[in-house]
Amino acid sequence: VVSVGKDTSSVGSIVMSNNTVIAVTNNYGIGIGSGEKSNGYVELNDNARLLDGNKLTVGSGVSSFGHLVLKDNSLIDVKSDFVVGGAAGATGIVELCNYTGSFNESPVYGNIAGSLAVLRLSGTTDYTVPAQINLGAVAGATGMIEAKGGATLRLPHGYLIHGVVGATGIVSVCENAKL
């Protein structure tokens, strides 16, 4: 298990680059504190790899903050659940910069009331949603996609689910970005 920003009022960060590989056979967690104000930041760049995880949670502790950044051909591999913004008051951000590809598991953004989840695309990112993408998956949650600076978001068959009854889903495409 890899946990970054796991305990109440804790701050943790990991930056991996230059073909670094971490293989985990269980779960990854970023900003998952069991209490409040846990902060986690993970950045992968320049071909770094985070492999073999069963579950990835970003911003899933009460009032926690999780931020995952994938840059320049970095890669994550999630076998089961990919949850961003998974607790009341939690904020989860997944940022893709100069990234090309997809994830094995389709992420759920904002799946607990009171959570905020953001997918931010920038640079030359060309991201393909693997199956469907949920923005604001439950009442009281907010999910958002921000695409800017020439980034491309590809949706198979236009499969975007956002703003489920009582939730908020926001899609912002600007500065030469494409949907």
Buried (B, 14 or more C-beta within 10 A) or exposed (E): EBBBBBBBEBBBEBEBBEEBEBEBEEBBBBBBBEEBBBBBBBBBBEBBBBBBBBBBBBBBBBBBBBBBBBBBBBBBBBBEBBBBBBBBBBBBBBBBBBBEBBBEBBBBBBBBBBBBBBBBBBBBBBBEBBEBBBBBBBEBBBBBBBBBBBBBBEEEEEEBBBBBEEBBBBBEBEEEBEB
